[in-house]
Amino acid sequence: MNAYAGRFAGRSAVITGGASGLGLAVARRLVAEGGRVALWDLNPDQLALAANALGGAHTEQLDVSDAAAVARAADASAAALGTIDILICSAGITGATVPVHEFPLDSWARVIDINLNGLFYCCRAVVPHMLANGYGRIVNVASVAGKEGNPNASAYSASKAGVIGFTKSLGKELAGKGVIANALTPATFESPILSQLPPSQVEYMRSKIPMGRLGEAEESAAMILFMASEECSFTTASTFDTSGGRTTY
C-alpha cells in the first residue's frame, strides 16, 4: 500500500526530460500519488512510449533550448492540465568528456543551452502560471558536479553549478509568494544518460561515492517527490543531496 497515495491529488506537474530516466521515474510516482503530468521531451518515440506507460499523459515534443517553443509548451500544458502546480526540470546532457583545452566549442554551447539556458526558459515560462495561482513547487535537477566539478566534464560541471546558483536566486525571489524552488544534487545514478559517457568516466564517478555504488533513479525520485509536495513548505532556494555521502554540504 502506498502511504502517500493521494498526496498529489488535484495537482498538475510539468516534467522536462520526462520520457525516460529520472523524469519518467518521477512521473510514474506523481501519477501513482494522484497527480496529473505533462511530459516535455525531445524524443517523440520515447514520449509516446512514456505516455502509454502512464495510461495517458499530456506530451510536448520540444527542445528546451528553444525559448519560444518552451513558452508555447507552457501555455499548452497549462491549458491541458488546467494549471501548472509543479515544475520538475530534469532534461540534460553530459557533453564531451575531454580536457578544457580540447573541449569542442559546439559541445560546450549545446550543454549550456540545454542544461542551464533551457532550465531558465522553463522556469521563466512556468512561474507566471504559478504566481497567478499563488502556489508552486519547482525542482531543478543539478548534480554533485555542480558542487565539486568533475575533471574532463567542464561544461557539465559549469552548467550544473549555474543551476544551483540560479535556483538560489529564484527561490529567494519567490519566497513569500507561495512558490518554492529548490535544487537536487544527485551523484551518478543508473540512467540512460550514462550512455553518453565513456566507462572510465562512470567508474571515476563511482569511485568518489562513499557508499561504493551508483545511485538509483527511484532514490532521487523519492527526494524530488518530497520537494514537489506541500510538505516542503519552509525550505526554498536550497539544495537537497542524494549523493551516497559524496557532497554533504
Buried (B, 14 or more C-beta within 10 A) or exposed (E): EEEBEEBBEEBBBBBBBBBBBBBBBBBBBBBBBBBBBBBBBBEEEBBEBBBEBBEEBBBBBBBBBBBEBBBBBBBBBBEBBEBBBBBBBBBBBBBBBBEEEEBEEEBBBBBBBBBBBBBBBBBBBBBEBBBEBEBBBBBBBBBBBBBBBBEBBBBBBBBBBBBBBBBBEBBEBBEEEEBBBBBBBBBBBBBBBBEBBEEEBBEBBBEBBEEEEBBBBBBBBBBBBBBBBEEBEEEBBBBBBBBBEBBEE
